[in-house]
């Protein structure tokens, strides 16, 4: 009996010891075998020169400075277009916004939204059992069928569209407080959690807390999911006008409200990176910081800067769609480096698919895997042979490659050297026209000098690319429909009045 008991004890000890080794081995291997976390921080209307790593001088952005010092700046990183909803549709689907049927900025009563047949970045990650969350401005349709939980996200908290689409829009703010015209222009601004409106009347005081609350939830999500792979999408409502900032940063920049707001966004980035470090996730997490388009210049001291680029939001000059971008992944992305090659937000989804080793959707995508650029591989070049610059509901206004950019004749809005507005009030734009002009972006990033006459072969090649773009994605200016456009999702009809 004694020996039998001894044998049982020894067997139990060996079994426990073996299991402990196995479990310890599984834990030790987790960081190496687990697919990377993905964090996308998407700022609204941030200009090319609005943060210190890209030239801002009037205020400090220490966390973004550190992110750039530890990561890789992309100096020629562009969005699909220079306006909110269309840019976000492109980021989420890896396609030109034209291909997925969304142009412009969708308002509260929009009849369209993201099509359920499109695969989003979140749905791509869900294929690999990722936890997914979106905290911020969505702007891809207002009905429930278009909201994040129906498109791959487990959690959502934020505004369904831009924060100026409310009764205090600059066009209505001077009307009496009880004016019915205010709400006929825009209804009350709702705040949504998951699929429910939790605050039907967002106030200015509420907006002051948005950056803080998006950040708190982002950090909480990281803490809760430190043991499984996750996608965290933080599309901030700022720095879109009207500008709001919490008491933590009000008056702290010394550069006005715009400076205060950028400093709070910078703080938010720092909080997210700190949460990753605290949970020992920094070496297994890709963080991308970028913007949806350039600055809304007509707002003057409440707008950012695109210098040295030409124009801003609402145009397809470089100031409209080239945005400040930093990729961060310690130990993977070479620290303190710069990539000058052309890349885009539409490349994020195909790149993530490769990182996760998961399948892309069967339908056509326009983005490319940019891991060689991201990881700083020797001799890596942009995968974009041509990039189409669409605006105004389907005008193909320009086409470019790694160096050259050819504008098609079109009208565009401009301040024409005038200053923008003050204290949150815009000034009116003027309309000007540009002809078929060629710019050498490597030597003239400000698009100041037409060199078409000096480079007829480049003009001919890019004109041929224009025609390819028109055939595939259409062109409002020429009346071309485009064979490669997929429809947006359609909103449900409102119930009939009884």
Beta strands, then each sheet from edge to edge (+ up, - down):
strand 1: 37-43
strand 2: 72-74
strand 3: 77-78
strand 4: 112-113
strand 5: 131-135
strand 6: 155-159
strand 7: 191-193
strand 8: 196-199
strand 9: 230-235
strand 10: 285-291
strand 11: 325-328
strand 12: 337-339
strand 13: 343-344
strand 14: 387-391
strand 15: 395-400
strand 16: 404-407
strand 17: 410-414
strand 18: 430-434
strand 19: 437-440
strand 20: 489-490
sheet 1: 8+ 7- 6+ 5+ 9+ 1+ 10+ 11- 2+ 12+
sheet 2: 3+ 13+
sheet 3: 4+ 20-
sheet 4: 14+ 15- 16+ 19-
sheet 5: 17+ 18-
end
